[in-house]
């Protein structure tokens, strides 16, 4: 398996009705590299659809990660 970024250019930017999560793996360890590559090449949008690391997840939060992170009310409770 390759560990180099492999984004695919899109013909246009991702529209609001399309979820970014459907196009990109936000929890890939190479996400920042792909984003940098897309910006450097001036792409309007990019996708992880053809990347062999598409299903690789690192640091994807789970519900329990948010269980104690809720903001408290004005009375501290």
N, C-alpha and C positions, 0 to 999 in steps of 0.2 A: 504494500500500500504506500502510495506517495505521501510525503509530508510537506509538499510544497503547495502554496495557495493555488486554487484552480477555479476562480470565479468565471462565470459566463456572462458576457455583456448582454444587456437587454436593449431592445430598440427604443425604449422610452422609460421614463421614471416610473416607479411603482405607484399606481393610483391608490387613492384612499380606500376604495372598495376591495382592494387586494391586500391581504394581511402580509406584512413583511415576513412574519414567521413562516408563511407558506413558500416564500421565495428564498429565504436565508436561514442558516443555522446560527442563531444568535449566540449559542453557547459553545461554538467551536473554538478551540484554542488558537486557530489561525484567522478568526474573524477580522481582527484588526489589520492583519496583513492584506487580506482580500479587499477590505475597505480602502486601505492606502493605495493598492494597485488600481482599483477602480477610479479613484480620484486622480491619481497620477496620469492615467490614460484618458481622462475626461469623459468617462462613460456616464450616460444619463441614469442608468440603473444597472444592477447586476444580480445574479442569482447563484445559488449553490446547487442547483438542480443536477448538474453533471459531475459534481465533485465526488470523488470516492470517499471523502470524509463527511458526507452529508448527514449521516446519522450519528456521528461521533458527538457526544455531549460531555462537557466539562463544566462543572459549577452550576448546573441547571438548578434553580431554587425549587424547593418543595414547599407544600403548605406549612409544614412544621417550622420552616425557616422564618415564617411571618408571624407565628403564633405569639411571640413575645415582642414583636416590633410595632404593634399598634400604638398610635399616639394616645396619650391620656387626655381625659377631659379637663376642663378648666378647674375643677375641684381636686384634681390629682388622682381620680379613680378611673 
